[in-house]
């Protein structure tokens, strides 16, 4: 696959505004956005013209913006399109971080282009940008069919808090993604993808010393 070489200039975290949604699975994109904002030395401020909270900072090659749309998930495209138009940011320089049902909690994948796979946030972004050719950071949250609550509706699943072990796994995955930010900011998306998709080796088992007494 040929990867676009453009540096990431806009990071979009998908989620729902309000304290009642803050720690739910559907807000995994917000968590990544907050970490990137910290990484680039930015802080979020409400921007009415972008219908979201915006942070600014410096990447490897250019200024970087991070947006958390405050329009609820299914209207996320309004914020993304407004920021992209105002700052003249091409779709291939946009990274959208979102929760992914088809990946287990703790799994994370970087992808360029494609469809929205039923994700309402991606659906609206694609409609408002007029293209699906932007980067997606898919943060695994698991699917209810693979849990003890196999019959739980997806809409309920994504709007609930992950279990503690799931939360910990998601946080580790986000840390792994953040470690690739230097590549993404420099436009080296091939290296970022390669490193992110290489699963870390489990720690070597420690052997207790023999008691010679």
C-alpha positions as CSV (number, residue, x, y, z in Angstrom):
1,X,0.0,0.0,0.0
2,X,1.1,3.5,-0.8
3,X,0.8,5.8,2.3
4,X,0.2,9.6,1.9
5,X,3.4,11.4,3.1
6,X,1.6,14.5,4.4
7,X,2.2,15.4,8.0
8,X,-0.8,15.3,10.3
9,X,-2.0,18.8,10.9
10,X,-5.4,18.1,12.5
11,X,-6.2,15.5,15.1
12,X,-9.9,14.8,15.7
13,X,-11.1,13.0,18.8
14,X,-14.6,11.6,18.5
15,X,-16.9,11.4,21.5
16,X,-20.0,12.9,23.1
17,X,-19.8,16.1,25.2
18,X,-20.9,16.2,28.9
19,X,-19.7,14.6,32.1
20,X,-22.2,11.7,31.8
21,X,-20.4,10.5,28.7
22,X,-16.8,11.3,29.7
23,X,-15.6,7.8,30.6
24,X,-17.8,5.8,28.3
25,X,-16.4,3.6,25.5
26,X,-17.7,5.9,22.8
27,X,-15.4,8.6,24.0
28,X,-12.1,6.8,23.4
29,X,-11.3,9.3,20.7
30,X,-11.6,12.1,23.1
31,X,-9.0,10.4,25.4
32,X,-6.5,10.1,22.6
33,X,-7.1,13.8,21.6
34,X,-6.4,15.0,25.1
35,X,-3.1,13.1,25.2
36,X,-2.0,14.5,21.8
37,X,-2.9,18.1,23.0
38,X,-0.7,17.6,26.0
39,X,2.1,16.2,23.8
40,X,2.1,19.3,21.6
41,X,1.8,21.7,24.5
42,X,-1.7,22.8,23.8
43,X,-4.8,23.3,25.9
44,X,-8.4,23.1,24.9
45,X,-10.6,26.2,24.6
46,X,-14.2,26.4,23.3
47,X,-14.5,27.7,19.7
48,X,-18.0,28.4,18.7
49,X,-17.2,28.8,15.0
50,X,-15.9,25.2,15.0
51,X,-18.6,23.8,17.3
52,X,-16.0,22.2,19.5
53,X,-13.0,22.5,21.8
54,X,-9.8,23.3,20.0
55,X,-6.1,23.0,21.1
56,X,-3.1,24.3,19.2
57,X,0.5,23.3,19.3
58,X,3.6,22.5,17.2
59,X,4.3,19.3,15.4
60,X,7.5,18.2,13.7
61,X,6.9,20.2,10.6
62,X,4.0,22.5,11.1
63,X,1.3,23.8,13.5
64,X,-1.1,21.1,14.7
65,X,-4.7,21.5,15.8
66,X,-6.7,19.1,17.9
67,X,-10.5,19.2,18.0
68,X,-13.0,17.6,20.2
69,X,-16.4,18.2,18.5
70,X,-19.1,19.2,20.9
71,X,-22.0,18.5,18.6
72,X,-22.6,14.9,19.7
73,X,-21.2,12.0,17.6
74,X,-23.6,12.0,14.6
75,X,-22.8,15.6,13.8
76,X,-19.0,15.5,14.2
77,X,-18.4,16.4,10.6
78,X,-19.5,20.0,11.2
79,X,-16.5,20.6,13.4
80,X,-14.0,18.7,11.2
81,X,-15.1,20.4,8.0
82,X,-15.1,23.9,9.6
83,X,-11.5,23.5,11.0
84,X,-10.2,21.9,7.8
85,X,-11.7,24.7,5.7
86,X,-10.6,27.6,8.0
87,X,-7.0,26.4,8.2
88,X,-6.8,24.9,4.7
89,X,-6.0,21.4,5.9
90,X,-6.2,18.6,3.3
91,X,-8.0,15.4,4.2
92,X,-4.8,13.4,4.0
93,X,-3.4,15.5,6.9
94,X,-6.4,14.7,9.1
95,X,-6.3,11.9,11.8
96,X,-9.6,10.9,13.3
97,X,-9.4,8.9,16.5
98,X,-12.5,6.8,17.3
99,X,-13.8,3.8,19.2
100,X,-13.8,0.5,17.2
101,X,-16.3,-2.3,18.0
102,X,-14.5,-4.8,15.7
103,X,-11.2,-4.6,17.7
104,X,-10.8,-6.0,21.2
105,X,-10.1,-3.6,24.0
106,X,-6.3,-3.0,23.9
107,X,-6.0,-3.4,20.1
108,X,-5.4,-0.4,18.0
109,X,-5.0,0.1,14.2
110,X,-4.1,3.0,11.9
111,X,-5.9,3.1,8.6
112,X,-6.1,5.4,5.6
113,X,-9.3,5.8,3.7
114,X,-12.2,3.4,3.5
115,X,-15.9,3.5,4.5
116,X,-17.5,4.4,7.8
117,X,-18.5,0.8,8.7
118,X,-21.7,2.1,10.4
119,X,-19.8,4.5,12.8
120,X,-22.0,7.6,13.0
121,X,-19.1,10.0,13.6
122,X,-17.2,8.7,10.6
123,X,-20.3,8.7,8.5
124,X,-20.9,12.4,9.1
125,X,-17.2,13.4,8.6
126,X,-17.2,11.6,5.3
127,X,-20.3,13.4,4.2
128,X,-19.2,16.8,5.3
129,X,-15.6,16.5,3.9
130,X,-16.9,14.9,0.7
131,X,-14.3,12.1,0.9
132,X,-13.2,9.2,3.0
133,X,-9.5,9.8,2.3
134,X,-8.4,10.7,5.8
135,X,-6.5,8.8,8.5
136,X,-8.4,6.8,11.1
137,X,-7.0,5.6,14.4
138,X,-9.2,2.7,15.4
139,X,-9.2,2.2,19.2
140,X,-10.6,-1.1,20.1
141,X,-13.4,-1.2,22.7
142,X,-14.6,-4.8,22.1
143,X,-18.1,-5.9,21.1
144,X,-20.9,-7.1,23.4
145,X,-21.2,-10.3,21.4
146,X,-17.8,-11.3,22.8
147,X,-18.7,-10.4,26.4
148,X,-20.8,-12.0,29.1
149,X,-23.6,-9.7,27.9
150,X,-23.7,-11.0,24.4
151,X,-27.3,-9.9,23.8
152,X,-26.6,-6.3,25.0
153,X,-27.5,-3.7,22.3
154,X,-24.5,-2.0,20.8
155,X,-26.0,1.4,21.5
156,X,-26.0,0.6,25.2
157,X,-22.5,-1.0,25.1
158,X,-20.7,2.0,23.7
159,X,-22.4,4.4,26.1
160,X,-21.3,2.4,29.2
161,X,-18.0,2.6,31.0
162,X,-15.5,-0.2,30.1
163,X,-14.6,-2.7,32.9
164,X,-11.4,-1.9,34.8
165,X,-9.3,-4.4,32.8
166,X,-10.7,-3.1,29.5
167,X,-10.0,0.5,30.6
168,X,-6.4,-0.4,31.4
169,X,-5.9,-2.1,28.1
170,X,-7.4,0.9,26.2
171,X,-5.0,3.2,28.0
172,X,-2.0,1.1,27.1
173,X,-3.1,1.1,23.5
174,X,-3.4,4.9,23.5
175,X,0.1,5.2,25.0
176,X,1.3,3.0,22.1
177,X,-0.3,5.3,19.6
178,X,1.1,8.4,21.3
179,X,4.6,6.9,20.9
180,X,4.1,7.1,17.1
181,X,3.1,10.8,17.2
182,X,6.6,11.9,16.1
183,X,6.2,9.9,12.9
184,X,2.7,11.1,12.2
185,X,3.7,14.7,12.8
186,X,6.6,14.3,10.3
187,X,4.5,12.7,7.7
188,X,6.2,9.3,8.1
189,X,2.9,7.4,8.3
190,X,4.5,4.2,7.0
191,X,6.8,4.0,10.0
192,X,3.9,4.9,12.3
193,X,1.7,2.1,10.9
194,X,4.5,-0.5,11.0
195,X,5.4,0.2,14.6
196,X,1.8,0.5,15.8
197,X,0.7,-2.8,14.1
198,X,3.7,-4.7,15.5
199,X,2.4,-6.1,18.8
200,X,4.8,-5.6,21.7
201,X,6.5,-8.7,23.0
202,X,5.3,-9.9,26.3
203,X,7.8,-9.4,29.2
204,X,10.2,-12.2,29.6
205,X,9.5,-14.5,32.6
206,X,11.7,-14.0,35.5
207,X,13.3,-17.0,37.1
208,X,13.7,-17.0,40.8
209,X,17.3,-17.6,42.0
210,X,17.9,-21.0,43.5
211,X,18.2,-21.2,47.2
212,X,21.7,-22.7,47.8
213,X,21.3,-22.8,51.6
